[in-house]
Amino acid sequence: METVFYTVTSKLTLKNNTVWEQRVLQPPPTYWWHSFVLLVTVLGYTVHEALSGQWHEWVFALLLLHWLRPHLQRIYRLLFVNVWRWYVPLAEIRSVHLDPDYNEWEEQVRVVLRSGRQKNYLFRKSEGQAGKFAEVVGALAAPATPAAS
């Protein structure tokens, strides 16, 4: 049996005990990578100048490091926390979390795998599919509990 859900940018199909994602829309381009490269370049130049003995250059370098922190956090999440593949076997799912207040128009479902990595899906609130998806995937992925005697 095949169950289909529609997210903001993709179509999710639940079949063969796996959640399959088919991208329909590509997300709009962002320029955070360009700003990260620019900040690292300026930081490198600032550290190079600071090594020449100017103390105020170290202050500027510390400010740049503080500015770089959100970029480094984002890169860490992209590389080590988020799941990139377009399918998730139900056997690998540890938990499913629904965030109905993600923003005014969207709800987020976060699927946490047994490895600790996460896959995030955004649903439109007007379609009301986030809760159904979280229920179905949560019920199918839940480990079988032994009956109490």
Secondary structure, 3 states (H helix, E strand, C coil): CCEEEECCCEEEEEECCEEEEEECCCCCCCCHHHHHHHHHHHHHHHHHHHCCCCHHHHHHHHHHHHHHHHHHHHHHHHHHHECCCCEEEHHHEEEEEEECCCCCCEEEEEEEECCCCEEEEEEEHHHCCHHHHHHHHHHHHCCCCCCCC
